[in-house]
Amino acid sequence: MPMEQIVERVAERTGLPLNTRTVERVLRALLAHHDFWEIVDAADEVVPIVAETIRVLDEQGWLRVEPHGIFLRESARETLEREWGLRPLPDFRCLACEGRGLDPRRLPSEGIETFMTIQAERPRAIIDYDQGYITPESTLARFAFAFMRGDIQGRRILVLGDDDLVSVAVCLMGEPREVVVVEIDRRLVEFLKYWADRMGWPLTVYSLDLSQPLPASFLRAFDTFLTDPPESMAAFRAFVGRGLAALRGPGSAGYFGLTRREASLFKWHQVQRYLIEQGAVLTDVVQNFHAYVNWDYAPKTRAWRLAPVKSLPDKPWYRSSLCRVELLTEAVGEVDTVFDVHTFNDAEASTT
Amino acid sequence: MPMEQIVERVAERTGLPLNTRTVERVLRALLAHHDFWEIVDAADEVVPIVAETIRVLDEQGWLRVEPHGIFLRESARETLEREWGLRPLPDFRCLACEGRGLDPRRLPSEGIETFMTIQAERPRAIIDYDQGYITPESTLARFAFAFMRGDIQGRRILVLGDDDLVSVAVCLMGEPREVVVVEIDRRLVEFLKYWADRMGWPLTVYSLDLSQPLPASFLRAFDTFLTDPPESMAAFRAFVGRGLAALRGPGSAGYFGLTRREASLFKWHQVQRYLIEQGAVLTDVVQNFHAYVNWDYAPKTRAWRLAPVKSLPDKPWYRSSLCRVELLTEAVGEVDTVFDVHTFNDAEASTT
């Protein structure tokens, strides 16, 4: 029984809205749990939907409902894992704070070590492209977060600008189906290509300026995008808007960083209105999720000119939130729009 | 120089939007830090605004800009602390996960102990009011989160429904100006009144049904609201909408819980559209922030009837996110609307 048919039947019987991602979340929960309440907890879907999905799967002979729990049949498990590529979701929630935070040290230690070795050789941030990368721990945390939400393993992933090297963490530990990076900085393009070749990763890197449209083949082609744009509304549309247009549709997810250092809550409000209108729902907004490595070109920035005291920061001060959206309908996003790069920084900006 | 005048001058000179809350955040940061970059980090406001606010305060003789940092003058500090009631913000970020999570164990241990003693005697959750309270650790975490965001100390706070006893944590540790609880359950009203009297808290408790309008005196009267509504759109409007109408205006903040157990992402999208249209911006959405204590009446619920296996949950499975909004304009909210309580549970609901 194909996914779409399960969705249809559950929708018919419950009268509730859902999409393939809904059913997928229930299936992944069934791969890991047997207790109904634990399944609901892991699926993060409403009880009537979870119950009805289980009933439909039961009717199809995919599982057994027994007095002590719910068990996928071996044949169904194999179909889900081999043919559909579904795995149980990993758990990286922080053990110290009851899971309110996320602890990237729960990632496989070998993966962490390799990532740290590779990132140590990265090109330095330069002002030309308004670069400024997050700490390697922050990149690992962003990757772990998306992995835990089911947006990495088995997915086609688009990274729009990758000075944070999130594609490296994804390829090392995330078992993606495919990763595409578009990046304006030739040094980064070469760096990522070198490692993709050497490690045999399913990673393609394109040299591309996001003020210009994405290739047509990118539209409706990805399950997940990740980006960390400059913070004017124009830049947000150029990066996140193109990301949205590149997503396949309902159930696809996007990640972006947004600061309070260069974006006021007034701009946040505009950003959120844009997302809502695109049919995207905000599932996560975690303040101060990423810390940035202080950049070498600090004394050339507007922030420096504005600073009443001219002393270099001696610890991270520039942080950004992690925001995740999930599409409920196909998004229009930004397809043909060409942006003027001079609009990528507005009057709230200060890092160039 | 009154707050409004600082706002005006900074707005004039920067051409950027801001409100009194913006300046307040800079002032609280100045109470705790001297390094410009640390001030920006703590203020969570854009660099040009922080820099210009410091310049205006400097012109007024409120601070000294020196080669090694920025220092509030003693007289200004006294005005801010005594007359304006501003304190530096406390920090409860989890030390294990680089502050991505929040650890309520960083609250004063005496306050935690007293809270645990008081909550142990609470009335049990009953099905009549769709009750189900979060673990005491979750209540402490919600309180600590709001405290850290500057929404507790010195504030007028409205709690719409308080079976979670957040007002107890607020009164014990948060130094609020005033707390008002509206609650339908007489047992809880009596319980809270008893402790307010005994401890001399600035807490008033009203017996009130939120399907009905709030007293007119509540409109535009509070800085902060906290609520954990049933999860139909009607209930959301009755609880959060009334909360919004009770907020003073720009810079006021609201907190609510929202689950994935009884609210699909489709409903989340409706909720977010409503908030955006009310002039509220979502500053935080933290999934699985609260865990619920399993309720005694579980076998009487729709969730139980839907469960394919009839076994009681033996650990927490019902969780909710913590969402925070901040107003950028006055919200209309829900003032005169009377709701039918039968609309407080919809087809996605299952806990009654």
Chai-1 contact restraints between the chains, C-beta under 6 A:
chainA,res_idxA,chainB,res_idxB,connection_type,confidence,min_distance_angstrom,max_distance_angstrom,comment,restraint_id
A,L16,B,A347,contact,1.0,0.0,6.0,A-B,restraint_1
A,P17,B,F266,contact,1.0,0.0,6.0,A-B,restraint_2
A,F36,B,A307,contact,1.0,0.0,6.0,A-B,restraint_3
A,F36,B,V309,contact,1.0,0.0,6.0,A-B,restraint_4
A,W37,B,P313,contact,1.0,0.0,6.0,A-B,restraint_5
A,W37,B,W317,contact,1.0,0.0,6.0,A-B,restraint_6
A,D41,B,W317,contact,1.0,0.0,6.0,A-B,restraint_7
A,D44,B,R260,contact,1.0,0.0,6.0,A-B,restraint_8
A,V46,B,E262,contact,1.0,0.0,6.0,A-B,restraint_9
A,V46,B,S264,contact,1.0,0.0,6.0,A-B,restraint_10
A,V46,B,E348,contact,1.0,0.0,6.0,A-B,restraint_11
A,V47,B,A303,contact,1.0,0.0,6.0,A-B,restraint_12
A,V47,B,L306,contact,1.0,0.0,6.0,A-B,restraint_13
A,V47,B,S350,contact,1.0,0.0,6.0,A-B,restraint_14
A,P48,B,L306,contact,1.0,0.0,6.0,A-B,restraint_15
A,A51,B,L306,contact,1.0,0.0,6.0,A-B,restraint_16
A,I54,B,P308,contact,1.0,0.0,6.0,A-B,restraint_17
A,V65,B,P308,contact,1.0,0.0,6.0,A-B,restraint_18
A,C94,B,A96,contact,1.0,0.0,6.0,A-B,restraint_19
A,C94,B,C97,contact,1.0,0.0,6.0,A-B,restraint_20
A,C94,B,G101,contact,1.0,0.0,6.0,A-B,restraint_21
A,A96,B,C94,contact,1.0,0.0,6.0,A-B,restraint_22
A,A96,B,A96,contact,1.0,0.0,6.0,A-B,restraint_23
A,C97,B,C94,contact,1.0,0.0,6.0,A-B,restraint_24
A,C97,B,G101,contact,1.0,0.0,6.0,A-B,restraint_25
A,C97,B,D103,contact,1.0,0.0,6.0,A-B,restraint_26
A,G99,B,N288,contact,1.0,0.0,6.0,A-B,restraint_27
A,R100,B,G101,contact,1.0,0.0,6.0,A-B,restraint_28
A,R100,B,L102,contact,1.0,0.0,6.0,A-B,restraint_29
A,R100,B,F289,contact,1.0,0.0,6.0,A-B,restraint_30
A,G101,B,C94,contact,1.0,0.0,6.0,A-B,restraint_31
A,G101,B,C97,contact,1.0,0.0,6.0,A-B,restraint_32
A,G101,B,R100,contact,1.0,0.0,6.0,A-B,restraint_33
A,G101,B,G101,contact,1.0,0.0,6.0,A-B,restraint_34
A,L102,B,R100,contact,1.0,0.0,6.0,A-B,restraint_35
A,D103,B,C97,contact,1.0,0.0,6.0,A-B,restraint_36
A,R260,B,D44,contact,1.0,0.0,6.0,A-B,restraint_37
A,E262,B,V46,contact,1.0,0.0,6.0,A-B,restraint_38
A,S264,B,V46,contact,1.0,0.0,6.0,A-B,restraint_39
A,L265,B,V281,contact,1.0,0.0,6.0,A-B,restraint_40
A,L265,B,E326,contact,1.0,0.0,6.0,A-B,restraint_41
A,F266,B,P17,contact,1.0,0.0,6.0,A-B,restraint_42
A,W268,B,V281,contact,1.0,0.0,6.0,A-B,restraint_43
A,H269,B,V281,contact,1.0,0.0,6.0,A-B,restraint_44
A,H269,B,L328,contact,1.0,0.0,6.0,A-B,restraint_45
A,Q272,B,I276,contact,1.0,0.0,6.0,A-B,restraint_46
A,R273,B,I276,contact,1.0,0.0,6.0,A-B,restraint_47
A,I276,B,Q272,contact,1.0,0.0,6.0,A-B,restraint_48
A,I276,B,R273,contact,1.0,0.0,6.0,A-B,restraint_49
A,I276,B,I276,contact,1.0,0.0,6.0,A-B,restraint_50
A,V281,B,L265,contact,1.0,0.0,6.0,A-B,restraint_51
A,V281,B,W268,contact,1.0,0.0,6.0,A-B,restraint_52
A,V281,B,H269,contact,1.0,0.0,6.0,A-B,restraint_53
A,L282,B,V285,contact,1.0,0.0,6.0,A-B,restraint_54
A,D284,B,V285,contact,1.0,0.0,6.0,A-B,restraint_55
A,D284,B,Q287,contact,1.0,0.0,6.0,A-B,restraint_56
A,V285,B,L282,contact,1.0,0.0,6.0,A-B,restraint_57
A,V285,B,D284,contact,1.0,0.0,6.0,A-B,restraint_58
A,V285,B,V285,contact,1.0,0.0,6.0,A-B,restraint_59
A,Q287,B,D284,contact,1.0,0.0,6.0,A-B,restraint_60
A,N288,B,G99,contact,1.0,0.0,6.0,A-B,restraint_61
A,F289,B,R100,contact,1.0,0.0,6.0,A-B,restraint_62
A,A303,B,V47,contact,1.0,0.0,6.0,A-B,restraint_63
A,L306,B,V47,contact,1.0,0.0,6.0,A-B,restraint_64
A,L306,B,P48,contact,1.0,0.0,6.0,A-B,restraint_65
A,L306,B,A51,contact,1.0,0.0,6.0,A-B,restraint_66
A,A307,B,F36,contact,1.0,0.0,6.0,A-B,restraint_67
A,P308,B,I54,contact,1.0,0.0,6.0,A-B,restraint_68
A,P308,B,V65,contact,1.0,0.0,6.0,A-B,restraint_69
A,V309,B,F36,contact,1.0,0.0,6.0,A-B,restraint_70
A,P313,B,W37,contact,1.0,0.0,6.0,A-B,restraint_71
A,W317,B,W37,contact,1.0,0.0,6.0,A-B,restraint_72
A,W317,B,D41,contact,1.0,0.0,6.0,A-B,restraint_73
A,E326,B,L265,contact,1.0,0.0,6.0,A-B,restraint_74
A,L328,B,H269,contact,1.0,0.0,6.0,A-B,restraint_75
A,A347,B,L16,contact,1.0,0.0,6.0,A-B,restraint_76
A,E348,B,V46,contact,1.0,0.0,6.0,A-B,restraint_77
A,S350,B,V47,contact,1.0,0.0,6.0,A-B,restraint_78
